[in-house]
Structure formats: C-alpha cells, structure tokens
Amino acid sequence: MTTPAKPRRVRCPACGGSSEYGEANPWRPFCCERCKNHDFGAWASEHYRVADPAAAGQLDDDSGEAPLRH
C-alpha cells in the first residue's frame, strides 16, 4: 500500500511565509487571498515591469545615429 504524497511547500512570493502548493490551496503559490491581491495590486499599479529588449538596445547604441522612429 502506498501513502499519498505530501503537498509541496513553497515560499509565498508576497510575504515569504510557507504556502502549500497543491489543489487544496486556491491562491497558490500565495499563502492566502490577501497576498494574492497584494501582488495583483502591485502589477496593476505598475510596480513590476518587464524590460523591453528593443528599447534597451537603443539606449546602449553609441553609433552616433539617431534611433529610427516608426
């Protein structure tokens, strides 16, 4: 007879607390609804940003030419 696998425990990305990463936790990987909403609010208010590689290349261009405008 086999025993059921224990749910994996992960660190909550918002508060750093322990969180169960399994179907029993509807907010996974967050530990609670509050942490999930806090993270969503940070995204909505643009606290997190993904860098645009094309724009980064234009900033580092030392060719002396003006960047093309589309």
CHARMM internal coordinates of N, CA and C (Angstrom, degrees):
IC EDIT
DIST 1 N 1 CA 1.4437
DIST 1 CA 1 C 1.5332
ANGL 1 N 1 CA 1 C 108.36
DIST 1 C 2 N 1.3171
ANGL 1 CA 1 C 2 N 116.43
DIHE 1 N 1 CA 1 C 2 N 136.95
DIST 2 N 2 CA 1.4629
ANGL 1 C 2 N 2 CA 120.57
DIHE 1 CA 1 C 2 N 2 CA 179.63
DIST 2 CA 2 C 1.5198
ANGL 2 N 2 CA 2 C 109.94
DIHE 1 C 2 N 2 CA 2 C -103.84
DIST 2 C 3 N 1.3064
ANGL 2 CA 2 C 3 N 115.02
DIHE 2 N 2 CA 2 C 3 N 149.85
DIST 3 N 3 CA 1.4593
ANGL 2 C 3 N 3 CA 119.88
DIHE 2 CA 2 C 3 N 3 CA 177.47
DIST 3 CA 3 C 1.5220
ANGL 3 N 3 CA 3 C 108.61
DIHE 2 C 3 N 3 CA 3 C -94.18
DIST 3 C 4 N 1.3127
ANGL 3 CA 3 C 4 N 117.73
DIHE 3 N 3 CA 3 C 4 N 145.79
DIST 4 N 4 CA 1.4613
ANGL 3 C 4 N 4 CA 119.46
DIHE 3 CA 3 C 4 N 4 CA 179.05
DIST 4 CA 4 C 1.5291
ANGL 4 N 4 CA 4 C 110.73
DIHE 3 C 4 N 4 CA 4 C -63.93
DIST 4 C 5 N 1.3216
ANGL 4 CA 4 C 5 N 115.75
DIHE 4 N 4 CA 4 C 5 N 145.24
DIST 5 N 5 CA 1.4606
ANGL 4 C 5 N 5 CA 120.39
DIHE 4 CA 4 C 5 N 5 CA -179.82
DIST 5 CA 5 C 1.5257
ANGL 5 N 5 CA 5 C 110.22
DIHE 4 C 5 N 5 CA 5 C -66.88
DIST 5 C 6 N 1.3216
ANGL 5 CA 5 C 6 N 115.16
DIHE 5 N 5 CA 5 C 6 N 140.79
DIST 6 N 6 CA 1.4610
ANGL 5 C 6 N 6 CA 119.56
DIHE 5 CA 5 C 6 N 6 CA 176.75
DIST 6 CA 6 C 1.5230
ANGL 6 N 6 CA 6 C 108.69
DIHE 5 C 6 N 6 CA 6 C -72.85
DIST 6 C 7 N 1.3291
ANGL 6 CA 6 C 7 N 117.73
DIHE 6 N 6 CA 6 C 7 N 141.77
DIST 7 N 7 CA 1.4648
ANGL 6 C 7 N 7 CA 119.75
DIHE 6 CA 6 C 7 N 7 CA 177.58
DIST 7 CA 7 C 1.5285
ANGL 7 N 7 CA 7 C 110.49
DIHE 6 C 7 N 7 CA 7 C -61.83
DIST 7 C 8 N 1.2979
ANGL 7 CA 7 C 8 N 115.48
DIHE 7 N 7 CA 7 C 8 N 143.79
DIST 8 N 8 CA 1.4582
ANGL 7 C 8 N 8 CA 121.31
DIHE 7 CA 7 C 8 N 8 CA 179.93
DIST 8 CA 8 C 1.5294
ANGL 8 N 8 CA 8 C 109.58
DIHE 7 C 8 N 8 CA 8 C -71.88
DIST 8 C 9 N 1.3188
ANGL 8 CA 8 C 9 N 116.67
DIHE 8 N 8 CA 8 C 9 N 139.04
DIST 9 N 9 CA 1.4602
ANGL 8 C 9 N 9 CA 122.25
DIHE 8 CA 8 C 9 N 9 CA 177.30
DIST 9 CA 9 C 1.5266
ANGL 9 N 9 CA 9 C 108.00
DIHE 8 C 9 N 9 CA 9 C -104.24
DIST 9 C 10 N 1.3234
ANGL 9 CA 9 C 10 N 116.52
DIHE 9 N 9 CA 9 C 10 N 131.91
DIST 10 N 10 CA 1.4596
ANGL 9 C 10 N 10 CA 122.09
DIHE 9 CA 9 C 10 N 10 CA 178.52
DIST 10 CA 10 C 1.5226
ANGL 10 N 10 CA 10 C 109.06
DIHE 9 C 10 N 10 CA 10 C -128.97
DIST 10 C 11 N 1.3173
ANGL 10 CA 10 C 11 N 115.70
DIHE 10 N 10 CA 10 C 11 N 168.10
DIST 11 N 11 CA 1.4619
ANGL 10 C 11 N 11 CA 121.17
DIHE 10 CA 10 C 11 N 11 CA 177.87
DIST 11 CA 11 C 1.5251
ANGL 11 N 11 CA 11 C 108.51
DIHE 10 C 11 N 11 CA 11 C -87.41
DIST 11 C 12 N 1.3147
ANGL 11 CA 11 C 12 N 116.88
DIHE 11 N 11 CA 11 C 12 N 130.59
DIST 12 N 12 CA 1.4679
ANGL 11 C 12 N 12 CA 122.05
DIHE 11 CA 11 C 12 N 12 CA 178.28
DIST 12 CA 12 C 1.5320
ANGL 12 N 12 CA 12 C 108.37
DIHE 11 C 12 N 12 CA 12 C -64.85
DIST 12 C 13 N 1.3461
ANGL 12 CA 12 C 13 N 118.40
DIHE 12 N 12 CA 12 C 13 N 126.28
DIST 13 N 13 CA 1.4611
ANGL 12 C 13 N 13 CA 120.30
DIHE 12 CA 12 C 13 N 13 CA -178.74
DIST 13 CA 13 C 1.5299
ANGL 13 N 13 CA 13 C 113.81
DIHE 12 C 13 N 13 CA 13 C -65.25
DIST 13 C 14 N 1.3145
ANGL 13 CA 13 C 14 N 118.12
DIHE 13 N 13 CA 13 C 14 N -20.90
DIST 14 N 14 CA 1.4654
ANGL 13 C 14 N 14 CA 120.79
DIHE 13 CA 13 C 14 N 14 CA -177.25
DIST 14 CA 14 C 1.5273
ANGL 14 N 14 CA 14 C 112.45
DIHE 13 C 14 N 14 CA 14 C -89.03
DIST 14 C 15 N 1.3288
ANGL 14 CA 14 C 15 N 117.43
DIHE 14 N 14 CA 14 C 15 N -51.11
DIST 15 N 15 CA 1.4706
ANGL 14 C 15 N 15 CA 119.95
DIHE 14 CA 14 C 15 N 15 CA -173.76
DIST 15 CA 15 C 1.5223
ANGL 15 N 15 CA 15 C 113.67
DIHE 14 C 15 N 15 CA 15 C -108.99
DIST 15 C 16 N 1.3316
ANGL 15 CA 15 C 16 N 117.13
DIHE 15 N 15 CA 15 C 16 N -13.92
DIST 16 N 16 CA 1.4561
ANGL 15 C 16 N 16 CA 120.56
DIHE 15 CA 15 C 16 N 16 CA -179.94
DIST 16 CA 16 C 1.5143
ANGL 16 N 16 CA 16 C 113.97
DIHE 15 C 16 N 16 CA 16 C 84.95
DIST 16 C 17 N 1.3181
ANGL 16 CA 16 C 17 N 117.56
DIHE 16 N 16 CA 16 C 17 N 0.18
DIST 17 N 17 CA 1.4583
ANGL 16 C 17 N 17 CA 121.22
DIHE 16 CA 16 C 17 N 17 CA 178.93
DIST 17 CA 17 C 1.5174
ANGL 17 N 17 CA 17 C 112.07
DIHE 16 C 17 N 17 CA 17 C -75.71
DIST 17 C 18 N 1.3010
ANGL 17 CA 17 C 18 N 116.30
DIHE 17 N 17 CA 17 C 18 N 173.53
DIST 18 N 18 CA 1.4570
ANGL 17 C 18 N 18 CA 122.05
DIHE 17 CA 17 C 18 N 18 CA 179.45
DIST 18 CA 18 C 1.5257
ANGL 18 N 18 CA 18 C 109.84
DIHE 17 C 18 N 18 CA 18 C -78.27
DIST 18 C 19 N 1.3259
ANGL 18 CA 18 C 19 N 115.61
DIHE 18 N 18 CA 18 C 19 N 137.28
DIST 19 N 19 CA 1.4565
ANGL 18 C 19 N 19 CA 121.02
DIHE 18 CA 18 C 19 N 19 CA -178.47
DIST 19 CA 19 C 1.5176
ANGL 19 N 19 CA 19 C 109.60
DIHE 18 C 19 N 19 CA 19 C -136.77
DIST 19 C 20 N 1.3271
ANGL 19 CA 19 C 20 N 116.28
DIHE 19 N 19 CA 19 C 20 N 137.70
DIST 20 N 20 CA 1.4649
ANGL 19 C 20 N 20 CA 120.96
DIHE 19 CA 19 C 20 N 20 CA 176.88
DIST 20 CA 20 C 1.5217
ANGL 20 N 20 CA 20 C 108.65
DIHE 19 C 20 N 20 CA 20 C -80.37
DIST 20 C 21 N 1.3385
ANGL 20 CA 20 C 21 N 116.28
DIHE 20 N 20 CA 20 C 21 N 124.76
DIST 21 N 21 CA 1.4639
ANGL 20 C 21 N 21 CA 120.40
DIHE 20 CA 20 C 21 N 21 CA 179.01
DIST 21 CA 21 C 1.5153
ANGL 21 N 21 CA 21 C 108.13
DIHE 20 C 21 N 21 CA 21 C -101.22
DIST 21 C 22 N 1.3097
ANGL 21 CA 21 C 22 N 115.35
DIHE 21 N 21 CA 21 C 22 N 86.78
DIST 22 N 22 CA 1.4542
ANGL 21 C 22 N 22 CA 121.21
DIHE 21 CA 21 C 22 N 22 CA -178.85
DIST 22 CA 22 C 1.5123
ANGL 22 N 22 CA 22 C 110.50
DIHE 21 C 22 N 22 CA 22 C -162.71
DIST 22 C 23 N 1.3143
ANGL 22 CA 22 C 23 N 115.85
DIHE 22 N 22 CA 22 C 23 N 176.25
DIST 23 N 23 CA 1.4640
ANGL 22 C 23 N 23 CA 121.12
DIHE 22 CA 22 C 23 N 23 CA -177.20
DIST 23 CA 23 C 1.5245
ANGL 23 N 23 CA 23 C 112.85
DIHE 22 C 23 N 23 CA 23 C -62.66
DIST 23 C 24 N 1.3240
ANGL 23 CA 23 C 24 N 117.99
DIHE 23 N 23 CA 23 C 24 N -22.44
DIST 24 N 24 CA 1.4624
ANGL 23 C 24 N 24 CA 121.01
DIHE 23 CA 23 C 24 N 24 CA -179.92
DIST 24 CA 24 C 1.5311
ANGL 24 N 24 CA 24 C 112.23
DIHE 23 C 24 N 24 CA 24 C -71.86
DIST 24 C 25 N 1.3309
ANGL 24 CA 24 C 25 N 117.50
DIHE 24 N 24 CA 24 C 25 N -17.22
DIST 25 N 25 CA 1.4587
ANGL 24 C 25 N 25 CA 121.65
DIHE 24 CA 24 C 25 N 25 CA -179.34
DIST 25 CA 25 C 1.5305
ANGL 25 N 25 CA 25 C 109.29
DIHE 24 C 25 N 25 CA 25 C -106.73
DIST 25 C 26 N 1.3411
ANGL 25 CA 25 C 26 N 118.58
DIHE 25 N 25 CA 25 C 26 N 102.32
DIST 26 N 26 CA 1.4636
ANGL 25 C 26 N 26 CA 120.52
DIHE 25 CA 25 C 26 N 26 CA -177.22
DIST 26 CA 26 C 1.5290
ANGL 26 N 26 CA 26 C 113.63
DIHE 25 C 26 N 26 CA 26 C -69.76
DIST 26 C 27 N 1.3304
ANGL 26 CA 26 C 27 N 118.94
DIHE 26 N 26 CA 26 C 27 N -11.15
DIST 27 N 27 CA 1.4623
ANGL 26 C 27 N 27 CA 122.00
DIHE 26 CA 26 C 27 N 27 CA -177.78
DIST 27 CA 27 C 1.5258
ANGL 27 N 27 CA 27 C 112.35
DIHE 26 C 27 N 27 CA 27 C -104.38
DIST 27 C 28 N 1.3260
ANGL 27 CA 27 C 28 N 117.82
DIHE 27 N 27 CA 27 C 28 N 8.87
DIST 28 N 28 CA 1.4633
ANGL 27 C 28 N 28 CA 120.20
DIHE 27 CA 27 C 28 N 28 CA -174.90
DIST 28 CA 28 C 1.5162
ANGL 28 N 28 CA 28 C 111.85
DIHE 27 C 28 N 28 CA 28 C -52.06
DIST 28 C 29 N 1.2920
ANGL 28 CA 28 C 29 N 121.38
DIHE 28 N 28 CA 28 C 29 N 140.05
DIST 29 N 29 CA 1.4569
ANGL 28 C 29 N 29 CA 128.57
DIHE 28 CA 28 C 29 N 29 CA 7.60
DIST 29 CA 29 C 1.5256
ANGL 29 N 29 CA 29 C 114.02
DIHE 28 C 29 N 29 CA 29 C -85.82
DIST 29 C 30 N 1.3331
ANGL 29 CA 29 C 30 N 117.24
DIHE 29 N 29 CA 29 C 30 N 5.44
DIST 30 N 30 CA 1.4598
ANGL 29 C 30 N 30 CA 120.20
DIHE 29 CA 29 C 30 N 30 CA -179.98
DIST 30 CA 30 C 1.5242
ANGL 30 N 30 CA 30 C 110.18
DIHE 29 C 30 N 30 CA 30 C -80.07
DIST 30 C 31 N 1.3360
ANGL 30 CA 30 C 31 N 115.86
DIHE 30 N 30 CA 30 C 31 N 157.94
DIST 31 N 31 CA 1.4651
ANGL 30 C 31 N 31 CA 119.37
DIHE 30 CA 30 C 31 N 31 CA -177.39
DIST 31 CA 31 C 1.5265
ANGL 31 N 31 CA 31 C 112.17
DIHE 30 C 31 N 31 CA 31 C -82.67
DIST 31 C 32 N 1.3332
ANGL 31 CA 31 C 32 N 117.48
DIHE 31 N 31 CA 31 C 32 N -23.28
DIST 32 N 32 CA 1.4604
ANGL 31 C 32 N 32 CA 120.15
DIHE 31 CA 31 C 32 N 32 CA -177.65
DIST 32 CA 32 C 1.5276
ANGL 32 N 32 CA 32 C 110.09
DIHE 31 C 32 N 32 CA 32 C -156.07
DIST 32 C 33 N 1.3091
ANGL 32 CA 32 C 33 N 115.39
DIHE 32 N 32 CA 32 C 33 N 170.86
DIST 33 N 33 CA 1.4612
ANGL 32 C 33 N 33 CA 120.90
DIHE 32 CA 32 C 33 N 33 CA -179.35
DIST 33 CA 33 C 1.5297
ANGL 33 N 33 CA 33 C 111.25
DIHE 32 C 33 N 33 CA 33 C -63.68
DIST 33 C 34 N 1.3190
ANGL 33 CA 33 C 34 N 117.46
DIHE 33 N 33 CA 33 C 34 N -35.66
DIST 34 N 34 CA 1.4629
ANGL 33 C 34 N 34 CA 121.42
DIHE 33 CA 33 C 34 N 34 CA 179.77
DIST 34 CA 34 C 1.5265
ANGL 34 N 34 CA 34 C 111.11
DIHE 33 C 34 N 34 CA 34 C -59.99
DIST 34 C 35 N 1.3423
ANGL 34 CA 34 C 35 N 117.00
DIHE 34 N 34 CA 34 C 35 N -46.29
DIST 35 N 35 CA 1.4661
ANGL 34 C 35 N 35 CA 120.65
DIHE 34 CA 34 C 35 N 35 CA 179.44
DIST 35 CA 35 C 1.5271
ANGL 35 N 35 CA 35 C 111.07
DIHE 34 C 35 N 35 CA 35 C -65.09
DIST 35 C 36 N 1.3194
ANGL 35 CA 35 C 36 N 116.74
DIHE 35 N 35 CA 35 C 36 N -38.99
DIST 36 N 36 CA 1.4677
ANGL 35 C 36 N 36 CA 120.51
DIHE 35 CA 35 C 36 N 36 CA 178.18
DIST 36 CA 36 C 1.5267
ANGL 36 N 36 CA 36 C 110.04
DIHE 35 C 36 N 36 CA 36 C -62.54
DIST 36 C 37 N 1.3278
ANGL 36 CA 36 C 37 N 117.28
DIHE 36 N 36 CA 36 C 37 N -45.79
DIST 37 N 37 CA 1.4620
ANGL 36 C 37 N 37 CA 121.20
DIHE 36 CA 36 C 37 N 37 CA -179.79
DIST 37 CA 37 C 1.5252
ANGL 37 N 37 CA 37 C 112.03
DIHE 36 C 37 N 37 CA 37 C -67.43
DIST 37 C 38 N 1.3272
ANGL 37 CA 37 C 38 N 117.01
DIHE 37 N 37 CA 37 C 38 N -35.57
DIST 38 N 38 CA 1.4625
ANGL 37 C 38 N 38 CA 121.07
DIHE 37 CA 37 C 38 N 38 CA 177.37
DIST 38 CA 38 C 1.5316
ANGL 38 N 38 CA 38 C 110.00
DIHE 37 C 38 N 38 CA 38 C -61.72
DIST 38 C 39 N 1.3224
ANGL 38 CA 38 C 39 N 117.00
DIHE 38 N 38 CA 38 C 39 N -44.70
DIST 39 N 39 CA 1.4613
ANGL 38 C 39 N 39 CA 121.48
DIHE 38 CA 38 C 39 N 39 CA 179.38
DIST 39 CA 39 C 1.5273
ANGL 39 N 39 CA 39 C 110.75
DIHE 38 C 39 N 39 CA 39 C -66.01
DIST 39 C 40 N 1.3273
ANGL 39 CA 39 C 40 N 117.01
DIHE 39 N 39 CA 39 C 40 N -42.21
DIST 40 N 40 CA 1.4644
ANGL 39 C 40 N 40 CA 120.71
DIHE 39 CA 39 C 40 N 40 CA 178.08
DIST 40 CA 40 C 1.5292
ANGL 40 N 40 CA 40 C 110.43
DIHE 39 C 40 N 40 CA 40 C -61.00
DIST 40 C 41 N 1.3273
ANGL 40 CA 40 C 41 N 116.64
DIHE 40 N 40 CA 40 C 41 N -41.41
DIST 41 N 41 CA 1.4622
ANGL 40 C 41 N 41 CA 120.38
DIHE 40 CA 40 C 41 N 41 CA 178.19
DIST 41 CA 41 C 1.5178
ANGL 41 N 41 CA 41 C 112.42
DIHE 40 C 41 N 41 CA 41 C -62.86
DIST 41 C 42 N 1.3288
ANGL 41 CA 41 C 42 N 116.89
DIHE 41 N 41 CA 41 C 42 N -36.76
DIST 42 N 42 CA 1.4633
ANGL 41 C 42 N 42 CA 120.38
DIHE 41 CA 41 C 42 N 42 CA 177.59
DIST 42 CA 42 C 1.5251
ANGL 42 N 42 CA 42 C 110.82
DIHE 41 C 42 N 42 CA 42 C -64.58
DIST 42 C 43 N 1.3298
ANGL 42 CA 42 C 43 N 117.08
DIHE 42 N 42 CA 42 C 43 N -41.83
DIST 43 N 43 CA 1.4700
ANGL 42 C 43 N 43 CA 120.37
DIHE 42 CA 42 C 43 N 43 CA 176.33
DIST 43 CA 43 C 1.5232
ANGL 43 N 43 CA 43 C 110.34
DIHE 42 C 43 N 43 CA 43 C -64.53
DIST 43 C 44 N 1.3329
ANGL 43 CA 43 C 44 N 117.49
DIHE 43 N 43 CA 43 C 44 N -44.69
DIST 44 N 44 CA 1.4634
ANGL 43 C 44 N 44 CA 121.59
DIHE 43 CA 43 C 44 N 44 CA -176.76
DIST 44 CA 44 C 1.5246
ANGL 44 N 44 CA 44 C 112.10
DIHE 43 C 44 N 44 CA 44 C -64.13
DIST 44 C 45 N 1.3303
ANGL 44 CA 44 C 45 N 117.24
DIHE 44 N 44 CA 44 C 45 N -32.09
DIST 45 N 45 CA 1.4634
ANGL 44 C 45 N 45 CA 120.19
DIHE 44 CA 44 C 45 N 45 CA 179.46
DIST 45 CA 45 C 1.5286
ANGL 45 N 45 CA 45 C 112.03
DIHE 44 C 45 N 45 CA 45 C -95.37
DIST 45 C 46 N 1.3241
ANGL 45 CA 45 C 46 N 116.43
DIHE 45 N 45 CA 45 C 46 N 14.63
DIST 46 N 46 CA 1.4664
ANGL 45 C 46 N 46 CA 124.98
DIHE 45 CA 45 C 46 N 46 CA 174.54
DIST 46 CA 46 C 1.5252
ANGL 46 N 46 CA 46 C 114.21
DIHE 45 C 46 N 46 CA 46 C 61.45
DIST 46 C 47 N 1.3422
ANGL 46 CA 46 C 47 N 117.35
DIHE 46 N 46 CA 46 C 47 N 35.49
DIST 47 N 47 CA 1.4597
ANGL 46 C 47 N 47 CA 119.87
DIHE 46 CA 46 C 47 N 47 CA 172.54
DIST 47 CA 47 C 1.5250
ANGL 47 N 47 CA 47 C 110.88
DIHE 46 C 47 N 47 CA 47 C -73.87
DIST 47 C 48 N 1.3199
ANGL 47 CA 47 C 48 N 117.15
DIHE 47 N 47 CA 47 C 48 N -27.17
DIST 48 N 48 CA 1.4582
ANGL 47 C 48 N 48 CA 122.29
DIHE 47 CA 47 C 48 N 48 CA 175.92
DIST 48 CA 48 C 1.5189
ANGL 48 N 48 CA 48 C 107.13
DIHE 47 C 48 N 48 CA 48 C -104.60
DIST 48 C 49 N 1.3155
ANGL 48 CA 48 C 49 N 116.60
DIHE 48 N 48 CA 48 C 49 N 138.74
DIST 49 N 49 CA 1.4635
ANGL 48 C 49 N 49 CA 120.35
DIHE 48 CA 48 C 49 N 49 CA 178.07
DIST 49 CA 49 C 1.5121
ANGL 49 N 49 CA 49 C 109.11
DIHE 48 C 49 N 49 CA 49 C -139.10
DIST 49 C 50 N 1.3046
ANGL 49 CA 49 C 50 N 115.31
DIHE 49 N 49 CA 49 C 50 N 146.25
DIST 50 N 50 CA 1.4550
ANGL 49 C 50 N 50 CA 121.90
DIHE 49 CA 49 C 50 N 50 CA 175.71
DIST 50 CA 50 C 1.5212
ANGL 50 N 50 CA 50 C 106.46
DIHE 49 C 50 N 50 CA 50 C -102.44
DIST 50 C 51 N 1.3299
ANGL 50 CA 50 C 51 N 116.29
DIHE 50 N 50 CA 50 C 51 N 126.45
DIST 51 N 51 CA 1.4611
ANGL 50 C 51 N 51 CA 120.74
DIHE 50 CA 50 C 51 N 51 CA -177.94
DIST 51 CA 51 C 1.5211
ANGL 51 N 51 CA 51 C 111.02
DIHE 50 C 51 N 51 CA 51 C -67.88
DIST 51 C 52 N 1.3223
ANGL 51 CA 51 C 52 N 116.09
DIHE 51 N 51 CA 51 C 52 N 143.46
DIST 52 N 52 CA 1.4581
ANGL 51 C 52 N 52 CA 122.65
DIHE 51 CA 51 C 52 N 52 CA 176.47
DIST 52 CA 52 C 1.5274
ANGL 52 N 52 CA 52 C 107.57
DIHE 51 C 52 N 52 CA 52 C -94.50
DIST 52 C 53 N 1.3426
ANGL 52 CA 52 C 53 N 118.27
DIHE 52 N 52 CA 52 C 53 N 108.90
DIST 53 N 53 CA 1.4684
ANGL 52 C 53 N 53 CA 120.03
DIHE 52 CA 52 C 53 N 53 CA -177.12
DIST 53 CA 53 C 1.5294
ANGL 53 N 53 CA 53 C 112.46
DIHE 52 C 53 N 53 CA 53 C -59.73
DIST 53 C 54 N 1.3122
ANGL 53 CA 53 C 54 N 118.62
DIHE 53 N 53 CA 53 C 54 N -32.56
DIST 54 N 54 CA 1.4611
ANGL 53 C 54 N 54 CA 120.93
DIHE 53 CA 53 C 54 N 54 CA 179.66
DIST 54 CA 54 C 1.5299
ANGL 54 N 54 CA 54 C 110.49
DIHE 53 C 54 N 54 CA 54 C -66.26
DIST 54 C 55 N 1.3096
ANGL 54 CA 54 C 55 N 117.27
DIHE 54 N 54 CA 54 C 55 N -41.84
DIST 55 N 55 CA 1.4632
ANGL 54 C 55 N 55 CA 120.75
DIHE 54 CA 54 C 55 N 55 CA 179.41
DIST 55 CA 55 C 1.5225
ANGL 55 N 55 CA 55 C 110.69
DIHE 54 C 55 N 55 CA 55 C -69.21
DIST 55 C 56 N 1.3146
ANGL 55 CA 55 C 56 N 117.95
DIHE 55 N 55 CA 55 C 56 N -36.18
DIST 56 N 56 CA 1.4598
ANGL 55 C 56 N 56 CA 121.31
DIHE 55 CA 55 C 56 N 56 CA 179.11
DIST 56 CA 56 C 1.5222
ANGL 56 N 56 CA 56 C 110.16
DIHE 55 C 56 N 56 CA 56 C -64.67
DIST 56 C 57 N 1.3234
ANGL 56 CA 56 C 57 N 117.49
DIHE 56 N 56 CA 56 C 57 N -37.19
DIST 57 N 57 CA 1.4601
ANGL 56 C 57 N 57 CA 121.13
DIHE 56 CA 56 C 57 N 57 CA 178.30
DIST 57 CA 57 C 1.5147
ANGL 57 N 57 CA 57 C 111.66
DIHE 56 C 57 N 57 CA 57 C -65.47
DIST 57 C 58 N 1.3117
ANGL 57 CA 57 C 58 N 118.50
DIHE 57 N 57 CA 57 C 58 N -34.68
DIST 58 N 58 CA 1.4577
ANGL 57 C 58 N 58 CA 121.61
DIHE 57 CA 57 C 58 N 58 CA 179.07
DIST 58 CA 58 C 1.5223
ANGL 58 N 58 CA 58 C 111.16
DIHE 57 C 58 N 58 CA 58 C -69.27
DIST 58 C 59 N 1.3129
ANGL 58 CA 58 C 59 N 117.56
DIHE 58 N 58 CA 58 C 59 N -33.68
DIST 59 N 59 CA 1.4554
ANGL 58 C 59 N 59 CA 120.47
DIHE 58 CA 58 C 59 N 59 CA -179.74
DIST 59 CA 59 C 1.5169
ANGL 59 N 59 CA 59 C 112.07
DIHE 58 C 59 N 59 CA 59 C -71.14
DIST 59 C 60 N 1.3314
ANGL 59 CA 59 C 60 N 117.95
DIHE 59 N 59 CA 59 C 60 N -29.96
DIST 60 N 60 CA 1.4536
ANGL 59 C 60 N 60 CA 122.17
DIHE 59 CA 59 C 60 N 60 CA -176.90
DIST 60 CA 60 C 1.5221
ANGL 60 N 60 CA 60 C 112.81
DIHE 59 C 60 N 60 CA 60 C -93.60
DIST 60 C 61 N 1.3083
ANGL 60 CA 60 C 61 N 118.19
DIHE 60 N 60 CA 60 C 61 N 2.91
DIST 61 N 61 CA 1.4561
ANGL 60 C 61 N 61 CA 122.07
DIHE 60 CA 60 C 61 N 61 CA -176.58
DIST 61 CA 61 C 1.5264
ANGL 61 N 61 CA 61 C 109.38
DIHE 60 C 61 N 61 CA 61 C -77.53
DIST 61 C 62 N 1.3357
ANGL 61 CA 61 C 62 N 116.88
DIHE 61 N 61 CA 61 C 62 N 116.55
DIST 62 N 62 CA 1.4600
ANGL 61 C 62 N 62 CA 121.90
DIHE 61 CA 61 C 62 N 62 CA -179.84
DIST 62 CA 62 C 1.5217
ANGL 62 N 62 CA 62 C 111.74
DIHE 61 C 62 N 62 CA 62 C -104.97
DIST 62 C 63 N 1.3184
ANGL 62 CA 62 C 63 N 118.87
DIHE 62 N 62 CA 62 C 63 N 22.51
DIST 63 N 63 CA 1.4564
ANGL 62 C 63 N 63 CA 121.63
DIHE 62 CA 62 C 63 N 63 CA -176.64
DIST 63 CA 63 C 1.5236
ANGL 63 N 63 CA 63 C 112.07
DIHE 62 C 63 N 63 CA 63 C -74.83
DIST 63 C 64 N 1.3115
ANGL 63 CA 63 C 64 N 118.45
DIHE 63 N 63 CA 63 C 64 N -14.50
DIST 64 N 64 CA 1.4448
ANGL 63 C 64 N 64 CA 121.39
DIHE 63 CA 63 C 64 N 64 CA -179.52
DIST 64 CA 64 C 1.5094
ANGL 64 N 64 CA 64 C 113.31
DIHE 63 C 64 N 64 CA 64 C 87.67
DIST 64 C 65 N 1.3121
ANGL 64 CA 64 C 65 N 117.53
DIHE 64 N 64 CA 64 C 65 N -8.32
DIST 65 N 65 CA 1.4551
ANGL 64 C 65 N 65 CA 121.09
DIHE 64 CA 64 C 65 N 65 CA 179.70
DIST 65 CA 65 C 1.5258
ANGL 65 N 65 CA 65 C 109.85
DIHE 64 C 65 N 65 CA 65 C -88.13
DIST 65 C 66 N 1.3109
ANGL 65 CA 65 C 66 N 115.51
DIHE 65 N 65 CA 65 C 66 N 147.03
DIST 66 N 66 CA 1.4608
ANGL 65 C 66 N 66 CA 120.10
DIHE 65 CA 65 C 66 N 66 CA 176.44
DIST 66 CA 66 C 1.5234
ANGL 66 N 66 CA 66 C 109.17
DIHE 65 C 66 N 66 CA 66 C -72.22
DIST 66 C 67 N 1.3225
ANGL 66 CA 66 C 67 N 118.39
DIHE 66 N 66 CA 66 C 67 N 142.87
DIST 67 N 67 CA 1.4690
ANGL 66 C 67 N 67 CA 119.98
DIHE 66 CA 66 C 67 N 67 CA 177.85
DIST 67 CA 67 C 1.5218
ANGL 67 N 67 CA 67 C 110.70
DIHE 66 C 67 N 67 CA 67 C -65.39
DIST 67 C 68 N 1.3186
ANGL 67 CA 67 C 68 N 116.28
DIHE 67 N 67 CA 67 C 68 N 147.21
DIST 68 N 68 CA 1.4571
ANGL 67 C 68 N 68 CA 121.59
DIHE 67 CA 67 C 68 N 68 CA 179.06
DIST 68 CA 68 C 1.5149
ANGL 68 N 68 CA 68 C 110.05
DIHE 67 C 68 N 68 CA 68 C -70.26
DIST 68 C 69 N 1.3145
ANGL 68 CA 68 C 69 N 116.58
DIHE 68 N 68 CA 68 C 69 N 138.44
DIST 69 N 69 CA 1.4584
ANGL 68 C 69 N 69 CA 121.97
DIHE 68 CA 68 C 69 N 69 CA 176.39
DIST 69 CA 69 C 1.5134
ANGL 69 N 69 CA 69 C 108.10
DIHE 68 C 69 N 69 CA 69 C -104.16
DIST 69 C 70 N 1.3038
ANGL 69 CA 69 C 70 N 117.58
DIHE 69 N 69 CA 69 C 70 N 135.60
DIST 70 N 70 CA 1.4676
ANGL 69 C 70 N 70 CA 121.66
DIHE 69 CA 69 C 70 N 70 CA -179.80
DIST 70 CA 70 C 1.4855
ANGL 70 N 70 CA 70 C 110.45
DIHE 69 C 70 N 70 CA 70 C -105.51
END
COOR INIT
IC SEED 1 N 1 CA 1 C
IC BUILD
